[in-house]
Amino acid sequence: MANLREAQKQLTRRLLLESGLEQFKAKGYAATKVDDIATAAGTTRVTFYKYFPTRSELMKALIDEQLNEALQRVGSPEHGSTALDLVTTVADGSPEAIMAWLRRTADSWPAIRPIIRIGRDAAVVDPELTDLVERWLEEAISDIEDGLERAGRLEPHQRHFRGVLAMAQLDFVAQNWDRADWKLTRDQMLDELGASWVQLLT
């Protein structure tokens, strides 16, 4: 019986997260009320508050859980979260490994792009969410730095900034690929991005 109750709690929480994301996408973060999310999840505002003290806490959970899950990031005492495959890929440094990682990551863009966009919109409205997405990107930058350090590549003072440049490229392309007219196919775009990463990180 206890297991069933726990499963029901997890299901309700998941429904609130999914409904929150859908409402934020449809109405924007600022216009979405707690009641909108609760109703869309088939529950009440009282239930919402049992799981999330505020709307901003739900937004943080979307970043911490759904975004990290989509990118296979796990908890890390040093950085908050880490993508072990990114660290390994950067340490490997071969064009093949880098291209393979970028292609896998590009497959998750439809899932991650809305969360990042909403997170940035939310930061404008909600002061406690300021730099939420940027802090998350900083964790990914740290993964690149760790991979470079593991491989002994580049000077220590270069590693973090090369990660900044690589993640800035990836973030911009991921956020704009579907609405930009860059006159190349998805595969060509990934080839160009991969060539840039290889040059930056090897």
C-alpha positions, 0 to 999 in steps of 0.5 A: 500500500505504501508503494502504491501511495508513493507511486501516486505521489510521483505520478502527481508530481510528474503531471504537475511538471509536465502541465507546468511546462505545457502551460509555460509554453502556451501562455508564457511564464509570466501569464501562467498561474498556479491554478492553470497548472493545477487544472491542466494536471487534473488537480487543485491549487492545494495539491500543487502547493504540497509539491511545489511551494511556489511557481518558481520552485516548479521552474527550478525542478524543470531545470534540475530534473527534466533538463538534466534527465534529457541530457543524462546529467547526474548530481555532482558535489563539485558542480551541481550536475555533470554529464559524464559522457561529455567529460569522457568525450572531451577527454577523448578529443577525437573528431569522431567522439565529439561529432557523436556526442553533438549528434546525440545531444542534437536529438534532445533539442526538441525536449531541452529548448523549451525549458531553456527558453522558459527558464530565461523568460522566467528569470526576467519575471522572477528575481529568484530565478535570475541566472538559473539557466546560466548557472546550469550552462556553467555546470556544462562548461565545467564538464568540458573543463574537467575533460580537458584537464583529464586529458592534460590538453591546453593550459589551465587558464585556457580550459574554462574559457574554451568551455565557455566558447564551446557551450555558447556556440552549442546553446545559440545553435540549439536555441535558434536552429528551428527558426534561423535561415542558415542555408544548410541542412541539419547534418551540415550544421552539425558538421560545422559545429563539430569542426568548431568544437574540435578546433576549440577543444583539441 
